[in-house]
């Protein structure tokens, strides 16, 4: 069986203020669309904006080990689709 894809939505203050609140709909949407293939969770902080605070690209989402900067629902769904396409080719 394929490994589950892990999606982590950063809910830290900066990401939340910069729009991750809108990404919470992924928590309901993703299981309906992908079933058991993808696991979504909100995390307190990914620590990514502290690396480059001045040029922060919040909100951040991690899809497995890939970071989605300035994340939107559409960008995250595309990242999931890309991962699934790669899995399906293997």
Secondary structure, 3 states (H helix, E strand, C coil): CCCCEEEEEECCHHHHHHHHHHHCHHHHHHHHHHHHHEEEEEECCCCCCCCCHHHCCCCCEEECCEEECCCCHHHHHHHHHHHHHHHHHC
